[in-house]
Amino acid sequence: MLHDRIMIRPGQAGERTSRGGILIPATAEVGKRLVWGEVAGVGQHVRSVKVGDQALFSPGDQYEVEVGGETYLVLRERDLHAVASDSGQGGTGLYL
């Protein structure tokens, strides 16, 4: 990856279950919903994200690319809304 670009392996899109146990189909209309994905690559100017972190982003802010038969998303670091990392320090690992 170059500059401030991040390559993300998107999370599973599709059916999901609410806290109350209601199954919500993938075709249900929702507002602007943010999604989580795993960071698979970062450019040399990215400062706050590492490979393996979980990143929260808007699905409308990305470009899609296929590498080795697997689909990845490419976006800028500034388009991330939150990052969750396993820092091993006993905290929540979530920062905005």
N, C-alpha and C positions, 0 to 999 in steps of 0.2 A: 504494500500500500504506500502511496505517496502523500506527502504533506500532512494535512489534518484529517485524512480520510480514515474511516473505520469500516471493517468488513464484519458483518454480523450473521451468525447462523440463527435464523428466526425460530421462535418457539412454535409449538404445535398450534396451528389455527384450526378451528373447527368447533365442534360441539363442546360446550362447557356446562358445568353444573353450578348453580347458585348455592349460597350457604344454606338455604332452606331445602335444598335437594331438588330443585326444579331444573330440568334439562333444558338448556337454551340452545337451539340449533344454530349452525354456522351461518345460515341465511337470515337470521334475525337482524332487523335494522337496529343499530345502536348509534349513538352520537360519536363524536371523535374519541375513539377508544385507543389508549396507548397500549403497546405490547412489549413484552420482554423478549430478549434474544441473547445468545451467548456471543461474546466478542471473539472472533476467529483471527483477526489481524488488525494491526494499527500502523499508521504512518509515522515517520520520524518526528513530526511536530505535535503528536498527540501527547498530552501531559497527564490527564486524569484517568485514563482507562488502560488496562492491561489485558493481554490475551487471557481468556478464561473468565473474565468478569461477566456479570449479567447487566445488560443495559436496557433502559426503558426509553422507547422512542415512538414517534408517530408513524404509522404505516404510510402516510402520504408524503413523507420527507425523504424517501430513499430511491435508489436505483437497484434493479435486480440483475444479478450476474450468475451464470452457471460455471462452476469450476469442478472438473472431475466428476461430472454427473450429479453434483450436489448444488442446490440453490443457496446463494448468499445475498445479502443486502449490503449496499455501500452507501454510507452517509457521512456527513461531516461531524466532527466532535461537538460542535456547538448545537447540533440538532438533537443531542441526547437530553433527556429530562431527569434521569437519575441513573446511578450505577450502584450495583450491589457486588461486593467483592468478599472473598474469604480471606480476610487479613490475618486470621489466627490470633487476634488480640482479645477475643472474648466479647467484643461489641456486636452490634447488630450487623455491621458490614454494609449498611445502606447509607449513602450520602447523596446529597442533591447538588 
